[in-house]
């Protein structure tokens, strides 16, 4: 591990010019990078053009006179079905869903992971195996009975319902994340706390959680992007008044009557992508750690 | 294992049992309960509302003769094969190239991974616009002089599934790259040195030494991609809504449509059960393998 990375290559003077294979390497990386950036670029320039320019020009051209009209329309005037209030309502719905869902799912996941790792209560192993299986199963298997149960309990089409659903389906990843973290801590730490007379909750809140801050950050990143990007659960469980932004976005784009307003569509799309993009670019390497840790490794 | 459990038996486990209760309740009622309910409905003659008229496997028979379901299966098979091959290849190539000590490594990594942070709805709408046959890339090709160029795959029933592949490879290749890069960096430097001393060309080192050593990374990437294939729903809804015709219908969308729009619960749940079985068949061997590996390493 401590061997310098350079040792992989022969030592000696650096070749002065780039070798052909090196040029090929950079060319491939550059072309692929451009391919990956194209959709973002196209969305951005389209959202800044008026419709007349979109019809006449081509999708790659820069806007002649950039305008934010499409953005304000998308935010506050675009129509979904009969109402024309833009997707701002969806944005606030997503926030209202996001905040409690992230908090509750992480709390439940952290508690479950902690209980599983140090205390090994009865049934923990079986439960863990069940959680790991569920992580792979498509929602379609659970969705109809869940709708029935929720309407029996009276939380169908409500904020409480969608928060519970995000907690239920976030549980496998959150438990795995925290269980793996706690399992990596030295057992002596736990034993010392036990000898000092600390109980289950005290060890959890005063010793384990303060040490789990990095993993909690990873959990927040995973859940914020995951819940913000969710479409199917919001569609089925949130109810008409709480539809999240992704669902509203799809409605905006699909209920345009007459001519499609591509600039408004793209502005709305970018607005919806803004939160996960910010999380991604602000968190940087943490995001990668998050998906690596969430990439279920039993 | 037994010794570890004994060592840990200090004090009451009751609080731990209580702390585990919510998760146990979720697992029993909301996972196992709903799954069994779904399987049960698929064995009845339920239409708009669930009933208890047991009809055995008749719904599966109907399903096997349903054109839309068969199209969904064929589509997801084509999509899955192409998407997984492309995403694994591109993801691995990107990781291998980025690992050659290139400039601006972290910038390149960000560029390749950012699509993964966005939702399938955003991905689908962005690509739908770019592939628009009147104003999208096709018009661009015409404008720069290729007057006869055609790129109208998104409205062609025989090609539309490829557009879903392009969009989802764009979305997921960065994830594969991140997994592969971690795998590559985990390979001992001494192995590279030894292979180079033996005079092996780089590509042979990759094919015969490095890739076999990275089978764990490949397995993880495969399982992640495969489950995303089975779950594919949002992208189809946003990009093509299953069309043109039923040319881009997928199983997950079949289930949703028959559950909530077409009012055929039994058929929808039969399809959902089929999806469940597929996932179990895919995941079980991998899970077993992972478990064995962990036990051999003395972790479990």
Interface residues (C-beta under 8 A of the other chain):
Chain A: X3 X5 X7 X8 X10 X25 X26 X28 X29 X32 X33 X35 X36 X37 X38 X39 X40 X42 X43 X46 X54 X55 X58 X59 X60 X108 X111 X112 X114 X115 X116 X118 X119 X120 X121 X122 X123 X124 X127 X130 X131 X132 X133 X134 X136 X137 X138 X139 X140 X141 X142 X143 X144 X145 X146 X148 X149 X167 X168 X171 X175 X187 X191 X194 X199 X200 X201 X225 X228 X229 X230 X231 X232 X236 X246 X249 X250 X253 X254 X262 X265 X266 X269 X272 X273 X276 X277 X279 X280 X281 X284 X287 X288 X291 X292 X295 X296 X297 X298
Chain B: X5 X7 X8 X10 X11 X13 X15 X16 X17 X19 X20 X22 X23 X24 X26 X27 X29 X30 X31 X32 X33 X34 X35 X37 X38 X41 X50 X90 X93 X94 X97 X98 X100 X101 X102 X106 X108 X109 X110 X111 X112 X113 X114 X115 X116 X117 X118 X119 X120 X121 X122 X123 X125 X126 X127 X129 X130 X132 X135 X136 X137 X139 X140 X143 X170 X173 X174 X175 X178 X179 X182 X189 X190 X192 X193 X196 X220 X223 X224 X227 X230 X231 X233 X234 X237 X238 X241 X251 X252 X255 X256 X259 X260 X265 X268 X269 X271 X272 X273 X275 X276 X279 X280 X282 X283 X287 X290 X291 X294
